[in-house]
Amino acid sequence: MLPLRSKYKTVLNKYFDYYKKLSSSNKKSFERKVQYFIIAKTFVARNIPEVTDEMKALIAASAVQLTFGYRRVILSHFTKILVYPDDYYSTINKKYHKGEVNPAFGIIVLSWKSFVEGYINAHDSRNLGLHEMAHALRFENRIRNEDYNFFDPYLLDKWKDLSTIEREKMENGTSTFLRDYAMTDREEFFAAAVEHFFENPEKFNQERPELYHTLSGLLRQDPLQLFNMG
């Protein structure tokens, strides 16, 4: 794999805090995955002139941030990334969306405005890029391909049990651990938990240590430790 092109590396150094905090060796690993993601995916502009190099670098970095614990997982089932300037209208369910994942067509859709806001507001536990990539990761684990079935089955079962308990607490009003949208279903709970995991790891670990360490095990990374690793 060729090294990350300088134009993409410049974007990461300027905007992507997760990357900037990594050790030198981890940065090189991160760069390789970003380069591969950009090459492997087709980026499609919707209602914008083009998907710029900056957009490609940051969207790829979002996917790599989530999958960094897995050397070979790169969301291979999802081959197209559609980018809209803002919220977009779906003719399928007649609603406006900020983003979505469509496994039937191997597509991830993002509102660029909401994507950027997710990284500007770095500690509000709302990050569209991580949220949609988390949905894609869950599908990737179930779809038979080269990335198939990578989650540890014991940890996945444990996550299901713990998240069910937490959702029940949220539904009966005894927990405000995650935003209300996490109560929608298991998939949304996972995606919302991923946002919280990366944006507020200390708070997550303090309030729900067992849930935190289970998610850390599933993702094979711990934001509280990663930046100290060589």
C-alpha positions as CSV (number, residue, x, y, z in Angstrom):
1,M,0.0,0.0,0.0
2,L,1.3,3.4,-1.0
3,P,1.8,6.0,1.8
4,L,-1.1,8.4,2.4
5,R,-1.0,11.2,-0.1
6,S,0.2,14.5,1.4
7,K,-3.0,16.4,0.6
8,Y,-5.0,13.9,2.8
9,K,-2.4,13.9,5.5
10,T,-2.5,17.7,5.7
11,V,-6.3,17.5,6.3
12,L,-5.8,15.0,9.1
13,N,-3.1,17.1,10.8
14,K,-5.3,20.2,10.6
15,Y,-8.7,18.8,11.6
16,F,-8.8,15.3,13.0
17,D,-8.0,15.3,16.7
18,Y,-8.2,11.5,17.1
19,Y,-5.4,11.1,14.6
20,K,-3.3,14.0,16.0
21,K,-3.2,12.4,19.4
22,L,-1.9,9.0,18.2
23,S,1.7,7.9,18.6
24,S,3.9,8.0,15.5
25,S,3.5,4.3,14.9
26,N,-0.3,4.4,15.3
27,K,-0.4,7.4,13.0
28,K,1.2,5.4,10.2
29,S,-1.3,2.5,10.7
30,F,-4.1,5.0,10.6
31,E,-2.8,6.6,7.5
32,R,-2.6,3.3,5.7
33,K,-6.2,2.5,6.5
34,V,-7.4,6.0,5.4
35,Q,-5.5,5.6,2.1
36,Y,-7.1,2.2,1.5
37,F,-10.6,3.4,2.3
38,I,-10.3,6.3,-0.1
39,I,-9.1,4.1,-2.9
40,A,-11.7,1.4,-2.2
41,K,-14.8,3.6,-2.1
42,T,-16.7,5.6,-4.7
43,F,-17.6,9.0,-3.4
44,V,-20.7,10.5,-5.0
45,A,-21.7,14.1,-4.8
46,R,-25.4,14.9,-4.3
47,N,-26.5,18.5,-4.8
48,I,-22.9,19.7,-4.5
49,P,-20.3,20.2,-7.2
50,E,-18.0,17.5,-6.0
51,V,-16.8,15.5,-3.1
52,T,-13.5,17.3,-2.3
53,D,-10.3,15.8,-1.1
54,E,-11.0,17.3,2.4
55,M,-14.3,15.5,2.5
56,K,-12.8,12.2,1.4
57,A,-10.1,12.4,4.0
58,L,-12.4,13.2,6.9
59,I,-15.1,10.7,6.0
60,A,-12.4,8.0,5.6
61,A,-10.9,9.0,8.9
62,S,-14.2,8.7,10.6
63,A,-14.5,5.1,9.4
64,V,-10.9,4.3,10.4
65,Q,-11.4,5.8,13.8
66,L,-14.2,3.4,14.5
67,T,-12.4,0.3,12.9
68,F,-8.9,1.2,14.1
69,G,-8.8,-1.8,16.4
70,Y,-9.3,-4.2,13.4
71,R,-6.4,-4.2,11.0
72,R,-8.4,-5.6,8.1
73,V,-11.9,-4.4,8.6
74,I,-12.6,-1.5,6.3
75,L,-16.4,-1.8,5.8
76,S,-15.8,-3.6,2.5
77,H,-19.5,-4.3,1.8
78,F,-20.2,-0.5,1.6
79,T,-18.7,0.6,-1.7
80,K,-20.4,4.0,-2.2
81,I,-20.4,7.1,0.0
82,L,-23.1,9.6,-1.0
83,V,-22.5,13.2,0.3
84,Y,-25.3,15.8,0.5
85,P,-24.7,19.4,1.6
86,D,-27.3,19.3,4.3
87,D,-30.3,17.3,5.4
88,Y,-31.9,15.5,2.5
89,Y,-35.4,14.2,1.7
90,S,-36.0,10.5,1.3
91,T,-38.6,9.5,-1.2
92,I,-38.8,6.1,0.4
93,N,-40.0,7.0,3.9
94,K,-41.0,10.7,3.1
95,K,-38.7,12.1,5.8
96,Y,-35.6,14.3,6.0
97,H,-32.4,12.6,7.1
98,K,-28.9,13.6,8.2
99,G,-27.5,10.2,7.3
100,E,-28.3,6.6,6.7
101,V,-26.8,3.2,5.8
102,N,-28.3,1.1,3.1
103,P,-26.9,-2.5,3.2
104,A,-29.0,-3.6,0.3
105,F,-27.1,-1.3,-2.1
106,G,-23.9,-1.0,-0.1
107,I,-24.3,2.7,0.4
108,I,-23.5,5.1,3.3
109,V,-25.2,8.5,3.0
110,L,-24.0,11.6,4.9
111,S,-25.1,15.3,5.3
112,W,-21.8,17.1,5.1
113,K,-23.0,19.9,7.4
114,S,-24.0,17.5,10.1
115,F,-20.8,15.5,9.6
116,V,-18.7,18.6,10.2
117,E,-20.8,19.7,13.2
118,G,-20.1,16.2,14.8
119,Y,-16.4,16.9,14.9
120,I,-16.6,20.6,15.7
121,N,-18.7,19.8,18.8
122,A,-16.3,17.2,20.0
123,H,-17.8,16.4,23.4
124,D,-21.6,16.5,23.0
125,S,-21.8,12.8,22.2
126,R,-23.4,13.5,18.8
127,N,-21.3,12.6,15.8
128,L,-23.0,11.8,12.5
129,G,-19.9,10.2,11.0
130,L,-19.3,7.8,13.9
131,H,-23.0,7.1,14.2
132,E,-23.5,6.0,10.6
133,M,-20.2,4.1,10.5
134,A,-21.3,2.3,13.6
135,H,-24.5,1.2,11.8
136,A,-22.3,0.1,8.9
137,L,-20.0,-1.8,11.2
138,R,-22.9,-3.8,12.7
139,F,-24.1,-4.8,9.3
140,E,-20.5,-5.6,8.2
141,N,-20.3,-8.1,11.1
142,R,-23.4,-9.9,9.8
143,I,-22.9,-9.8,6.0
144,R,-20.8,-12.7,4.6
145,N,-17.7,-11.3,3.1
146,E,-14.0,-10.9,4.0
147,D,-14.9,-8.8,7.0
148,Y,-17.6,-11.2,8.2
149,N,-18.1,-12.2,11.9
150,F,-15.2,-10.3,13.5
151,F,-17.0,-9.3,16.8
152,D,-16.2,-11.6,19.7
153,P,-19.4,-13.6,20.2
154,Y,-19.1,-13.7,24.0
155,L,-18.7,-9.9,24.1
156,L,-21.5,-9.4,21.6
157,D,-23.9,-11.5,23.8
158,K,-22.7,-9.5,26.9
159,W,-23.3,-6.3,25.0
160,K,-26.9,-7.4,24.1
161,D,-27.7,-8.2,27.7
162,L,-26.2,-5.0,29.2
163,S,-27.7,-2.7,26.5
164,T,-31.1,-4.3,27.0
165,I,-31.0,-3.5,30.7
166,E,-29.8,0.1,30.0
167,R,-32.5,0.7,27.4
168,E,-35.2,-0.5,29.9
169,K,-33.9,1.9,32.5
170,M,-34.0,4.7,29.9
171,E,-37.6,3.7,28.9
172,N,-38.8,3.8,32.5
173,G,-37.1,7.1,33.2
174,T,-34.4,5.9,35.7
175,S,-31.5,6.5,33.3
176,T,-30.4,9.5,31.2
177,F,-27.1,7.9,30.3
178,L,-27.6,8.3,26.5
179,R,-29.8,10.6,24.5
180,D,-33.4,9.5,24.0
181,Y,-32.8,8.5,20.4
182,A,-30.8,5.5,21.8
183,M,-34.1,4.0,23.0
184,T,-35.3,3.5,19.4
185,D,-33.9,0.0,19.0
186,R,-30.7,-2.0,19.6
187,E,-29.0,-0.6,16.5
188,E,-29.6,3.0,17.5
189,F,-28.5,2.3,21.1
190,F,-25.2,0.9,19.7
191,A,-24.6,3.8,17.4
192,A,-25.4,6.4,20.2
193,A,-23.1,4.5,22.6
194,V,-20.3,4.6,20.0
195,E,-20.7,8.4,19.8
196,H,-20.5,8.7,23.6
197,F,-17.6,6.2,23.8
198,F,-15.3,8.4,21.6
199,E,-16.5,11.8,22.6
200,N,-16.8,11.3,26.4
201,P,-14.9,8.2,27.3
202,E,-14.0,9.2,30.9
203,K,-17.7,10.0,31.7
204,F,-18.8,6.8,30.0
205,N,-16.3,4.7,31.9
206,Q,-17.2,6.3,35.2
207,E,-20.9,6.0,34.9
208,R,-21.2,2.6,33.1
209,P,-17.8,0.8,33.4
210,E,-19.0,-2.7,32.5
211,L,-20.8,-1.3,29.4
212,Y,-17.8,0.8,28.5
213,H,-15.3,-2.1,28.7
214,T,-17.6,-4.4,26.8
215,L,-17.8,-1.9,23.9
216,S,-14.0,-1.3,24.2
217,G,-13.6,-5.1,23.8
218,L,-15.9,-5.2,20.8
219,L,-14.1,-2.4,19.1
220,R,-10.6,-3.6,20.2
221,Q,-9.6,-0.1,21.4
222,D,-9.9,2.1,24.4
223,P,-9.8,5.9,23.9
224,L,-8.5,6.3,27.5
225,Q,-5.5,4.2,26.7
226,L,-4.9,4.4,22.9
227,F,-3.1,7.7,22.8
228,N,-0.5,6.4,25.3
229,M,0.3,3.3,23.2
230,G,3.4,3.2,21.1
